[in-house]
Amino acid sequence: MALAVQKPPISAAEALAVLRSSSEQASTGRRNRALIRLPRRAGLRPGEALAPRPGDVDLDRRALTVGDRVAGLDDPVAAELGGWIDRRAESALTGDGPFTPALQGKPLSPAHVRELLPGLGSCAGLAGRVHAMGLRYACAAEMAGEGIPTEIIESQLGIRPQSSVARYLTIADDADVVAAMAARPIPRG
């Protein structure tokens, strides 16, 4: 049975325009691009995108530890995070501090991201509201449209089913989630 997918609040083309409005040269731009890719292509919640430490990122395995789960990383996310890892090292932001810190190495506030995304949306010429949860919803809708099984999407997004039986079952193995994300098609553009 095909899954009915609602239109996401931000399209893939709009998300790409937001990403492109963030600098590839400046350190803050590289960090911001990682912060855009994490909800958009990995489905992370805003707080989850700010939470990782460097040790949580495993580009060889294409995986990111997010609390008590493992999220898979597709090619665009892995490439963006790899670019940020290189820039982070050049900026002397080393150690086990936040993976996406302010330039002084301190944690970014959620308020910063809430202000950042609408600003980048304006720079990209978008009239609608741009927010991290909209990017996350777009990720889920796109994964469903690609035919990724619901249980993989739920595990990737950290959604736990509410049924009494489902509470006792493992939704999807971490390796299955990582493999499904690694196999996602690269978006056009």
BAROMAR-724213 format. One record per residue: chain; residue number from 1; residue in one letter; x, y, z of N, C-alpha, C, CB in turn. Coordinates in pm, 1 decimal. Atoms other than C-alpha are relative to their C-alpha. Glycine has a CB too. Layout:
 chain resi resn     n_px     n_py     n_pz    ca_px    ca_py    ca_pz     c_px     c_py     c_pz    cb_px    cb_py    cb_pz
     A  NUM    A        X        Y        Z        X        Y        Z        X        Y        Z        X        Y        Z
...
***
This chain:
 chain resi resn     n_px     n_py     n_pz    ca_px    ca_py    ca_pz     c_px     c_py     c_pz    cb_px    cb_py    cb_pz
     A    1    M     84.9   -117.8      0.0      0.0      0.0      0.0     89.6    124.4      0.0    -96.7     -0.3    123.1
     A    2    A    -78.4   -122.8      8.7    143.4    339.0   -100.6    -38.4     94.2    113.0    -20.4     68.5   -136.4
     A    3    L     18.9    -94.2   -108.9    184.5    596.1    170.8    -39.2    135.1    -58.5    128.2     11.7     86.8
     A    4    A     37.9   -134.8     42.4      0.7    926.6    120.7     93.5     97.8     70.0   -151.2     31.2     33.1
     A    5    V    -98.9    -92.3    -54.6    259.6   1199.5    168.2    -51.7    142.0    -14.1    136.7    -16.0    -71.0
     A    6    Q     42.4   -139.8      3.7    159.3   1551.9    263.6    109.2     85.4    -62.4    -34.2     51.1    141.7
     A    7    K    -96.7    -94.8     54.1    325.0   1842.8     88.1     77.0     61.2    116.9    -70.5    111.0    -85.9
     A    8    P    -77.7    -56.3   -110.7    613.5   1951.8    313.3     -4.9    152.2     -0.8    145.3    -47.5     -7.4
     A    9    P      4.4   -145.6     -8.4    632.2   2311.8    437.0    107.4     69.3    -83.0     13.3     42.2    142.5
     A   10    I   -104.9    -57.6     83.8    949.1   2366.0    232.8     40.4   -106.7   -101.8    124.0     47.8     86.3
     A   11    S    -33.0     96.3    105.1   1030.0   2201.9    -99.2    150.5    -26.6     -2.8    -47.9     51.3   -137.4
     A   12    A   -142.0     32.1     15.4   1360.5   2039.7   -190.4     73.7    116.2    -66.8     18.0   -129.8    -82.6
     A   13    A    -62.9   -112.9     69.5   1435.3   2330.1   -427.1     16.1    119.9     93.3    -83.0     40.0   -123.3
     A   14    E     -9.7   -111.0    -95.6   1359.8   2586.1   -155.5    107.9    -27.1    104.3   -135.4     23.6     69.2
     A   15    A   -103.2     35.5    -98.3   1578.8   2400.0     95.0    138.9     16.8    -60.1    -19.3   -145.0     49.5
     A   16    L   -128.3    -17.0     67.2   1860.9   2396.8   -159.0     34.0    148.1    -14.9     -2.1    -68.2   -137.6
     A   17    A    -22.7   -144.9      9.9   1818.1   2772.7   -211.2     45.4     56.5    134.6   -128.5     72.1    -47.4
     A   18    V    -42.0    -43.8   -134.2   1846.2   2825.4    166.6    144.5    -41.6     23.5    -92.7    -59.9    110.6
     A   19    L   -136.5     49.6    -17.8   2160.7   2610.7    174.4     98.7     84.7    -79.6      9.9   -147.6    -42.8
     A   20    R    -90.3    -76.8     86.4   2315.4   2801.2   -116.6     15.7    144.6     45.4    -50.4     -2.8   -142.6
     A   21    S    -12.5   -137.9    -49.0   2250.4   3133.0     58.5     97.8      9.3    116.9   -137.2     53.8     42.5
     A   22    S    -99.3      2.7   -107.4   2497.1   3027.0    328.6    138.3    -20.4    -61.8    -32.2   -112.8    104.2
     A   23    S   -134.1     -1.1     57.7   2865.3   3086.5    252.0     69.5   -135.9      6.7     84.3    102.6     70.2
     A   24    E    -85.7    119.2     -1.8   3092.9   2799.2    152.9    141.0     36.4     44.8      3.9    -66.6   -139.3
     A   25    Q   -134.5    -42.2    -35.9   3400.5   3007.1    238.7     14.4     32.8    149.1     39.0    120.0    -82.3
     A   26    A    -10.6    -42.8   -140.2   3332.3   3156.8    583.2    -23.4   -117.4     94.6   -100.8    112.7     29.9
     A   27    S     16.9    107.3    -99.4   3362.2   2932.4    888.8   -143.5     -7.4     49.4     94.6     21.2    118.7
     A   28    T    139.0      2.0    -46.8   3019.3   3038.4   1011.1    -92.4    -55.2   -107.9    -45.3    141.2     41.1
     A   29    G     80.5     52.8    109.7   2874.9   2960.9    667.9     10.9   -150.8    -11.0     41.2     63.7   -130.4
     A   30    R    -18.3    146.0      5.0   3025.5   2611.5    666.5    -75.5    -67.3    114.0    150.2    -36.6      6.9
     A   31    R     72.9     54.9   -115.0   2886.6   2548.5   1014.4   -150.2      6.0    -25.2     35.7     77.1    129.6
     A   32    N    143.1    -16.2     26.7   2546.6   2684.5    911.4    -49.3    -99.8   -104.1    -29.3    142.4    -46.7
     A   33    R     38.3     97.9    101.5   2541.2   2457.8    606.5    -18.8   -137.9     63.6    106.2     -6.3   -112.2
     A   34    A     17.0    127.0    -73.1   2592.2   2157.7    837.2   -130.1      2.7     79.5    120.7    -26.2     95.0
     A   35    L    123.1    -12.2    -79.1   2309.7   2287.5   1058.5   -125.7     -6.4    -87.2      1.2    130.9     78.5
     A   36    I    113.2     10.5     93.2   2081.8   2307.7    752.9    -14.7   -144.5    -47.9     19.2     95.8   -121.3
     A   37    R      4.5    137.2     52.7   2172.7   1963.2    618.4    -51.4   -100.1    103.8    138.8    -42.2    -47.6
     A   38    L     39.1     99.7   -101.0   2116.2   1782.8    951.2   -151.4    -17.4     10.9     55.7     39.4    135.4
     A   39    P    144.6     24.3      1.0   1739.3   1846.6    971.6    -52.9    -32.8   -140.2    -73.2    121.9     55.0
     A   40    R     53.8     14.6    135.6   1690.5   1859.6    592.6     23.0   -138.0    -59.5     61.0    103.3    -90.0
     A   41    R    -28.9    128.8     62.8   1860.5   1535.1    488.7     16.4   -114.0     99.8    124.3     11.3    -82.7
     A   42    A    -10.0    106.3   -101.2   1905.4   1346.7    820.0   -121.3     -0.5     92.2    128.0     17.0     82.7
     A   43    G    124.2     -2.2    -76.7   1573.7   1450.3    978.4     15.8     31.8    147.5    -66.8   -129.9    -12.8
     A   44    L    -19.9    -31.1   -141.6   1720.7   1575.0   1305.7    -90.7    113.2     45.5    145.6     36.4     26.4
     A   45    R     72.1   -110.1    -63.5   1517.6   1792.2   1540.6     99.0    114.8     20.2    -65.1    -44.7    136.9
     A   46    P    -92.2   -112.5    -18.5   1659.6   2143.0   1594.4     98.4    -21.2    115.2    -78.8    126.7     24.1
     A   47    G    -88.9     22.6   -114.5   1798.5   2055.9   1939.0    100.2   -110.9    -25.2    -81.0    -32.7    123.0
     A   48    E    -90.7    109.9     33.1   1949.0   1733.8   1803.3    111.2     46.0    -93.4    -77.3   -115.4    -63.8
     A   49    A   -101.6    -51.3     91.5   2132.2   1925.1   1530.3    107.1     78.7     75.0    -64.7     88.0   -107.1
     A   50    L    -95.4    -76.8    -80.5   2298.5   2138.4   1800.0     74.0    -85.7    102.2    -71.9    112.1     71.3
     A   51    A    -51.0     80.6   -111.3   2374.2   1852.6   2042.0    125.2    -82.6    -27.4   -105.3    -90.5     43.7
     A   52    P   -112.6     92.6     17.2   2638.2   1631.6   1874.6    134.1     57.1     44.0      9.5    -41.3   -143.3
     A   53    R   -140.4    -26.6    -30.3   2996.3   1624.3   1995.0     80.7    -62.3   -114.7     43.0    -59.3    142.8
     A   54    P    -78.6     57.8    109.9   3279.8   1543.8   1751.2      3.1   -152.8      0.3    141.1     51.9      6.3
     A   55    G     -3.4    145.7     -8.1   3291.6   1183.4   1876.0   -128.7    -67.7    -42.5     32.2    -40.9    138.3
     A   56    D    128.5     56.1     43.2   2926.0   1136.1   1775.2     -7.9    -17.7   -151.7   -113.8     89.3     46.8
     A   57    V      1.7      1.2    146.2   3009.2   1179.5   1405.4     96.8   -107.4    -50.2     37.8    140.3    -57.6
     A   58    D    -81.9    107.3     57.1   3136.5    870.3   1220.8    -23.0     -1.2   -150.9    -35.1   -140.0     64.2
     A   59    L     18.9    -10.5    144.7   3176.6    957.0    853.4     35.0   -129.7    -71.9     84.1    113.6    -55.3
     A   60    D    -34.0    127.6     63.5   3339.8    621.8    771.0   -120.3    -93.7     -0.3    118.7    -66.4     72.1
     A   61    R    118.5     85.1    -13.3   3028.7    442.3    893.1   -125.3     68.1    -53.3    -20.8    -38.6    145.7
     A   62    R    112.9    -81.4     45.6   2801.7    724.9    767.3   -108.5      3.1    105.5    -56.4    -53.8   -132.4
     A   63    A     93.1      5.3   -112.6   2641.1    745.5   1111.0     26.1    114.6     96.4     11.4   -134.4     73.2
     A   64    L     -6.3   -104.2   -101.9   2567.7   1004.7   1377.0    -75.7    -50.3    122.0    -59.3    135.8    -52.3
     A   65    T     67.1     38.7   -123.3   2492.2    914.0   1736.7    -80.7    119.2     48.7    102.3    -47.4    108.5
     A   66    V     92.2   -104.6    -43.9   2190.3   1115.6   1848.3    -70.7    -53.5    123.9   -103.5     39.8   -113.8
     A   67    G     58.1     52.7   -122.9   2108.9   1048.7   2212.8     17.6   -150.2      5.0   -148.5     37.1     11.0
     A   68    D     -5.9    145.9    -10.1   2020.7    679.8   2233.6    -22.7    -70.5   -133.6   -102.3    -47.9     99.7
     A   69    R     19.2     63.1    130.1   1986.2    619.8   1859.8    114.6     36.4    -93.9   -135.0     41.8    -61.1
     A   70    V    -97.4    -28.9    104.3   2202.9    615.8   1550.7    -77.5     44.8   -122.8     90.6   -124.5    -31.3
     A   71    A     61.0    -51.5    122.5   2099.1    828.8   1254.0     97.6    -22.7   -114.6    -36.9    151.9     13.7
     A   72    G    -83.3     18.4    117.7   2227.2    747.9    907.8     23.3    132.5    -71.0    -63.8   -100.6    -95.3
     A   73    L    -36.1   -120.7     74.6   2395.7   1007.8    687.6      7.6    -34.5   -148.3    135.7     59.4     50.4
     A   74    D    -10.1     22.2    143.6   2342.7   1026.9    313.1    118.4     79.7    -55.0   -132.2     40.3    -71.8
     A   75    D   -116.2    -65.6     60.4   2601.4   1162.3     66.8      5.0    150.6     25.4      0.6    -25.1   -148.1
     A   76    P     -8.1   -144.2    -23.1   2504.5   1532.0     92.0     32.4     36.9    145.5   -130.2     64.5    -40.0
     A   77    V    -27.8    -30.5   -141.0   2506.7   1528.8    474.0    143.9    -36.1     33.1    -97.6    -76.0     93.7
     A   78    A   -137.1     42.3    -29.4   2832.4   1332.4    493.9    100.8     98.2    -59.9     25.5   -142.2    -54.3
     A   79    A    -90.7    -95.8     63.5   2998.8   1573.0    248.2      1.7    132.4     75.9    -40.8     23.6   -146.1
     A   80    E      7.5   -127.1    -73.0   2876.3   1879.7    437.0     69.3    -11.0    135.4   -146.7     42.8     19.1
     A   81    L    -64.0     18.4   -130.6   2984.6   1739.9    773.5    150.7    -16.5    -15.6    -59.4   -122.0     72.5
     A   82    G   -143.4     13.3     25.0   3321.8   1641.7    627.2     65.4    135.2    -24.1     24.5    -91.3   -119.2
     A   83    G    -51.4   -135.2     22.0   3371.7   1997.7    502.1      6.7     80.3    128.2    -85.8     72.6   -100.7
     A   84    W      0.3    -71.0   -127.4   3276.4   2133.2    843.1    108.6    -54.9     92.4   -137.8    -10.7     67.4
     A   85    I   -106.6     57.8    -83.6   3515.0   1889.6   1018.9    134.5     60.9    -39.3      4.2   -155.6    -14.4
     A   86    D   -125.4    -60.4     46.0   3800.9   2022.2    803.1      9.8    145.5     43.7     11.5     -9.7   -152.6
     A   87    R     -0.5   -141.9    -37.6   3704.3   2385.8    864.2     11.2     16.4    150.7   -126.8     69.7    -51.1
     A   88    R     -3.1     -4.2   -146.8   3651.1   2321.4   1235.0    143.6    -18.4     48.7    -92.8   -109.6     61.0
     A   89    A   -139.3     24.6    -38.4   4007.5   2185.5   1261.5     87.7    121.0    -33.5     54.0   -126.2    -71.0
     A   90    E    -75.4   -119.3     39.6   4147.7   2486.8   1071.0    -26.2    116.4     94.4    -35.4     40.4   -142.9
     A   91    S     39.4   -109.9    -88.3   3962.3   2718.2   1311.0     43.5    -22.9    143.9   -149.8     19.3     -5.0
     A   92    A    -46.9     34.5   -134.8   4128.0   2554.8   1613.8   -115.1    -33.4     93.9     81.5    114.4     58.0
     A   93    L    112.7     44.9    -82.0   3786.6   2435.0   1734.7     15.8   -150.6     17.7   -140.0     36.7    -66.1
     A   94    T    -27.7    141.4    -21.4   3913.7   2105.5   1865.8    -53.4    -42.4    135.5    151.0    -28.8    -10.4
     A   95    G     46.4     50.2   -128.8   3832.0   1888.1   2161.1   -140.2    -55.0     -9.1      5.5    108.8    104.3
     A   96    D    131.1     64.4     -6.2   3502.7   1745.6   2273.9   -112.5    100.3     23.0     -1.5   -104.5    110.0
     A   97    G    107.3    -98.3    -11.6   3304.0   2069.8   2269.6   -107.6    -29.2   -102.8     54.3    143.1    -17.7
     A   98    P    107.1     21.6     98.0   2991.8   2106.6   2056.2     56.5    -15.7   -141.3   -100.1    116.6      3.8
     A   99    F    -43.8     21.4    137.9   3029.5   1983.9   1697.7    -24.9    124.4    -84.5    -72.3   -121.0    -61.1
     A  100    T     34.2   -121.3     75.2   2861.4   2300.7   1562.9     -6.2    118.7     96.2   -136.1    -17.1    -75.6
     A  101    P      0.1   -105.9   -100.1   2971.0   2571.5   1808.9     -1.7    139.5    -61.3    119.9    -14.2     89.1
     A  102    A    -29.6   -137.6     37.7   2982.5   2947.1   1798.4    151.4      5.6    -22.8    -47.9    104.4    111.3
     A  103    L   -142.1     -5.6     33.1   3325.2   3061.1   1678.3     90.8     -2.2    122.3     28.1    123.1    -80.2
     A  104    Q    -80.2      3.7   -121.9   3444.9   3093.8   2037.2      1.9   -140.0     61.4    -53.7    101.0    101.5
     A  105    G      3.1    136.4    -49.7   3375.2   2721.6   2086.2   -113.9    -29.3     95.1    127.1    -30.5     66.8
     A  106    K    112.9     19.8    -91.3   3071.0   2774.3   2306.3   -120.5    -53.9    -77.9    -36.8    133.1     72.4
     A  107    P    118.2     52.4     69.2   2737.6   2604.5   2229.7    -82.0    111.5    -65.4    -87.8    -78.2     97.9
     A  108    L     95.7    -90.6     63.6   2507.5   2777.6   1982.9   -133.2    -13.8     71.5    -15.0    -30.2   -152.9
     A  109    S    132.0      6.5    -63.0   2169.3   2864.5   2124.2   -104.8    -37.0   -105.1    -35.8    135.6     68.0
     A  110    P    109.6     26.7     93.9   1847.9   2733.8   1967.4    -56.1    129.5    -60.3   -112.2    -77.2     70.6
     A  111    A     48.9   -128.6     51.0   1746.0   3099.8   1932.6     81.7     44.6   -121.5      5.8    107.7    110.5
     A  112    H    -84.8    -36.6    113.4   2041.6   3152.4   1698.4    -50.2    -68.3   -127.8    147.7    -38.6     27.7
     A  113    V     47.5     73.9    117.5   1912.5   2881.7   1463.3   -138.1     49.6    -41.5     -4.2   -151.7     28.9
     A  114    R    133.8    -52.3     32.9   1555.5   3013.9   1487.3      9.2    132.4    -74.8    -83.6     18.2    127.9
     A  115    E    -19.0   -126.9     70.9   1685.1   3353.4   1369.1     74.5    -20.1   -131.8     76.2     99.2     88.3
     A  116    L    -83.1     24.6    117.4   1935.6   3215.2   1118.2    -81.8    -44.2   -121.3    104.2   -104.8     32.1
     A  117    L     70.0     59.1    114.7   1699.7   3012.1    900.2    -93.6     97.2    -71.4    -78.8   -119.6     45.6
     A  118    P     81.6    -98.4     72.8   1442.6   3286.1    826.7     85.4    102.9    -74.6    -93.5     72.0     96.8
     A  119    G    -89.4    -94.5     67.3   1730.1   3522.1    744.1     56.6    -57.7   -128.6    113.7     40.0     92.5
     A  120    L    -50.5     65.7    120.6   1879.8   3272.8    500.4   -111.9    -18.7   -102.2     63.2   -135.9     35.1
     A  121    G    114.7     11.6     89.7   1531.7   3215.1    357.1    -25.7    130.4    -73.7   -124.4    -41.2     77.8
     A  122    S     16.2   -131.7     64.0   1499.9   3589.0    290.4    108.5     23.1   -103.9      3.3    112.5    105.3
     A  123    C   -110.8    -14.7     95.2   1844.6   3593.6    126.9    -23.0    -84.8   -124.9    133.2    -39.2     66.2
     A  124    A     28.2     90.1    112.3   1728.2   3304.3    -92.6   -123.0     43.4    -79.1    -19.3   -142.1     50.7
     A  125    G    117.7    -49.9     69.8   1418.9   3503.4   -194.7   -127.2    -77.4     27.8     25.3     -0.6   -144.8
     A  126    L    119.2     77.6    -34.0   1169.0   3274.1    -23.1    -98.2     85.8     78.3     37.7   -125.4     80.9
     A  127    A    103.0    -79.4    -67.2    842.7   3430.8     85.8    -54.9    -70.8    123.2   -113.7     31.0    -96.4
     A  128    G     58.0     76.5   -110.9    729.1   3151.7    319.7     93.0    -10.0    119.1    -36.7   -138.4    -46.4
     A  129    R    -74.3     17.3   -123.9    842.5   3068.5    668.8    102.1   -112.9    -16.3    -96.2    -29.6    117.9
     A  130    V   -105.3    101.2      4.2   1173.2   2878.7    689.5     39.9    -29.9    144.0    123.8     48.1    -85.4
     A  131    H    -34.1     39.6   -137.0   1233.0   2682.3   1010.3     50.7   -143.2     -1.3   -122.5     14.2     95.4
     A  132    A    -64.4    131.2     -4.4   1423.7   2371.8   1117.8   -100.7   -114.5     -2.4     86.3    -10.8    123.9
     A  133    M     98.6    108.7      1.6   1112.4   2162.4   1182.9    -59.6    -18.0   -140.0   -112.3     28.0    102.2
     A  134    G     46.0     11.3    138.2    994.3   2241.8    830.0     98.8    -79.5    -84.4    -21.2    138.8    -60.6
     A  135    L   -102.0     77.8     70.2   1325.7   2104.7    700.7    -10.0   -147.9     38.1    141.2     54.4     32.0
     A  136    R     15.4    138.1    -48.9   1275.4   1792.1    915.3   -122.4    -66.4    -64.3    -13.2     -2.0    155.1
     A  137    Y    120.8     54.1     62.5    919.8   1743.8    784.3     25.5    -30.3   -147.6   -117.9     98.8     14.9
     A  138    A    -31.3     21.5    141.3   1048.7   1781.8    428.6     84.8   -125.6    -17.9     73.2    122.2    -58.4
     A  139    C    -82.2    121.2      4.8   1307.3   1511.4    497.9    -88.0   -124.2      9.6    104.5      0.4    113.7
     A  140    A     87.9    116.2    -19.3   1041.6   1269.9    623.9    -87.1    -24.0   -123.5    -89.1     20.0    124.3
     A  141    A     85.2     13.5    118.4    812.9   1339.7    326.3     80.0    -51.6   -119.1    -65.4    134.4    -34.7
     A  142    E    -83.6     43.6    111.3   1097.6   1295.0     80.6     39.2   -147.3     15.3    125.6     87.7     -9.6
     A  143    M    -34.6    140.7    -24.1   1205.1    965.6    242.6   -118.5    -90.9    -33.2     43.9    -20.8    147.2
     A  144    A    119.7     79.2     30.8    847.5    836.1    219.6    -21.4     -6.5   -151.0   -124.9     59.9     69.6
     A  145    G     14.2     -3.4    145.3    831.1    946.2   -144.2    102.3    -86.5    -72.0     11.3    141.3    -48.6
     A  146    E   -104.2     86.2     56.9   1153.2    751.7   -210.1    -28.9   -148.0     26.0    137.0     37.1     58.0
     A  147    G     35.8    138.7    -28.0    981.5    437.5    -80.7     71.9    -61.5    118.5     26.6    -81.9   -119.2
     A  148    I    -66.9     52.0   -119.7   1183.9    405.8    239.9   -107.8    -46.8     97.0     93.0    108.7     66.4
     A  149    P    103.1     52.4    -90.2    986.2    186.7    483.3    -24.1     89.8    121.7     38.8   -138.8     46.7
     A  150    T     40.6    -85.0   -112.2    797.4    365.0    760.3     83.6    -25.2    124.3   -146.3    -22.3     31.9
     A  151    E    -76.1     27.9   -122.2    987.4    185.2   1037.1    142.4     55.5     -7.2      4.5   -150.4     25.7
     A  152    I   -132.6    -60.9     16.9   1320.1    309.2    893.8    -11.5    150.7     20.0     59.7    -32.5   -140.8
     A  153    I     21.0   -144.5    -16.2   1184.9    665.7    871.8    -19.2     32.8    147.7   -122.7     48.2    -82.8
     A  154    E     24.0    -24.5   -142.8   1059.1    645.1   1231.4    129.0    -10.1     80.4   -103.4    -99.2     54.7
     A  155    S   -126.3     15.6    -72.8   1395.2    519.0   1355.1     96.2    113.3    -32.1     64.7   -134.4    -33.4
     A  156    Q    -89.1   -109.5     39.4   1589.9    778.7   1156.1    -39.0    129.3     70.8     -3.1     20.0   -152.6
     A  157    L     48.2   -123.0    -61.2   1372.8   1058.4   1295.8    -13.6     -8.9    151.7   -132.1     37.0    -59.6
     A  158    G     11.2     14.6   -145.2   1369.0    917.2   1649.6   -143.2      1.1     48.6     76.2    109.0     68.5
     A  159    I    141.7      4.9    -35.8    993.0    865.5   1650.1    -30.0   -139.1     52.7    -91.8     35.1   -122.2
     A  160    R     34.2    128.1    -61.2    870.2    592.1   1881.2   -150.4    -22.4    -12.2     44.8     -4.7    149.1
     A  161    P    143.4     29.1     11.1    534.8    430.3   1794.5    -64.1    -11.0    137.9    -22.7   -130.0    -79.1
     A  162    Q     69.9     -4.4   -127.8    273.5    458.8   2068.3    -78.2   -126.5     32.9    -92.6    115.9      1.3
     A  163    S     79.9    119.1    -30.2    103.3    119.0   2037.9     67.0    -82.1    109.2    -20.2    -85.9   -126.5
     A  164    S    -53.8     76.2   -112.7    144.3   -112.0   2335.2     98.7   -107.2    -45.5   -113.3    -64.5     78.4
     A  165    V    -91.6    102.7     48.7    309.5   -386.3   2129.3    128.9     63.6    -51.4    -66.5    -83.5   -111.1
     A  166    A   -116.7    -63.6     60.5    543.0   -149.4   1943.6    100.7     46.9    104.2    -43.3    117.0    -85.4
     A  167    R    -91.7    -44.5   -104.3    689.5    -26.5   2272.6    102.8   -106.5     36.4    -77.6     39.8    123.2
     A  168    Y    -88.7    109.5    -37.4    847.5   -368.5   2321.8     86.1    -50.5   -115.5    -81.0   -113.4     54.7
     A  169    L    -71.6     46.0    118.0    985.4   -409.4   1971.9    105.8    100.7    -41.4    -97.0    -24.9   -115.0
     A  170    T    -97.4    -87.9     61.8   1295.8   -269.3   1811.5    -57.4     39.4   -135.3    141.5    -68.8    -13.8
     A  171    I     62.2    -46.9    123.4   1168.0    -55.8   1527.6     85.3    -36.6   -121.0    -22.1    151.6      5.4
     A  172    A    -90.3     35.5    109.0   1469.7    -93.3   1299.1    141.1     -5.0     56.6    -10.0    102.0   -119.1
     A  173    D   -138.7     13.6    -41.4   1826.8   -203.7   1348.3     79.1    122.1    -47.7     61.7   -131.3    -55.8
     A  174    D    -81.8   -115.5     37.5   2084.2     79.7   1344.6     64.5    -19.7   -136.7    107.8     25.2    105.4
     A  175    A    -65.8     26.8    128.3   2264.4    -86.0   1053.5    -97.4     15.9   -116.7     60.1   -141.4     -0.7
     A  176    D    100.5    -16.5    105.3   1940.5    -92.5    850.6    -28.1    147.4    -26.6   -129.8    -71.9     38.3
     A  177    V     24.8   -143.8     13.5   1883.1    278.1    917.2    116.3     65.3    -74.1    -20.1     66.2    139.2
     A  178    V   -118.6    -57.9     63.6   2241.1    371.3    822.0      5.4    -40.2   -147.5    129.1    -45.4     73.3
     A  179    A     -3.0     47.1    139.2   2222.6    157.8    505.1   -107.1     68.3    -84.9    -19.3   -152.0     -4.9
     A  180    A    107.7    -65.8     74.9   1888.9    309.0    399.9     35.1    144.9    -30.5   -131.6     -6.5     78.3
     A  181    M    -36.3   -139.9     22.8   2020.3    662.4    442.8    114.5     11.0   -100.3     39.2     67.6    132.4
     A  182    A   -113.3     -2.8     93.1   2344.8    585.9    258.3    -45.0    -25.8   -143.3    105.0   -103.4     40.8
     A  183    A     49.4     34.5    133.3   2141.2    452.1    -34.7    -92.9    105.0    -59.7    -71.3   -131.4      5.4
     A  184    R     91.6   -101.6     53.1   1926.0    765.2    -72.6     57.7     65.5   -124.3    -30.0    106.5    106.3
     A  185    P    -49.9    -67.8    119.5   1948.8    931.3   -411.7     47.7    141.0     34.4   -109.3      5.5   -108.6
     A  186    I    -51.1   -135.8    -18.7   2146.5   1253.3   -433.1    -97.9     95.1    -66.9    145.4     16.4    -59.0
     A  187    P     96.4    -92.6     60.0   1909.2   1547.1   -488.0     60.2     73.6   -119.2    -48.8    100.9    104.0
     A  188    R    -44.1    -76.3    117.0   1927.7   1729.1   -818.9     22.0    145.1     37.8   -102.6    -10.3   -114.3
     A  189    G    -21.1   -143.6    -20.3   2062.2   2081.8   -829.0    123.7     33.1     74.3   -113.1     58.1     70.8
***
